[in-house]
Amino acid sequence: MDDISWSDFEKVALHVGTIIEVEDFPEARNPAYKISVDFGKELGIKKSSAQITDLYDRESLMGRQVVAVINFPPKQIGPMRSECLITGFHRDDGAVVLAIPDSNVPNGAKLD
């Protein structure tokens, strides 16, 4: 793995948002959800595709806070345009565990 500089890290905009909508995404190549995340007044609502169906059902995701990268360029994933990358960790079995704050924080808060 290559080392990065502090200025490289500062370029990554990792922010907290609350999931406000979760839809099935049958058009995705791998099982996934279409998710809308509220990042607060300044950053707004952004959409993402997330392959997290192994451990999370739609109902358990509603209202959950997540950490996402919000400054990647939008990416076309099938019929949807993904505007952020919800972060998580891969387990040995391939399932993804969400990276989440352990206490509630304001939507839009930046990881520093």
Secondary structure, DSSP 8 states (H G I E B T S, - for coil): -----HHHHHTS-EEEEEEEEEEE-TTSSSS-EEEEEE-HHHH-EEEEEE--TTT--HHHHTT-EEEEE--S--EEETTEEE--EE-EEE-TTS-EEE---SS---TT-B--
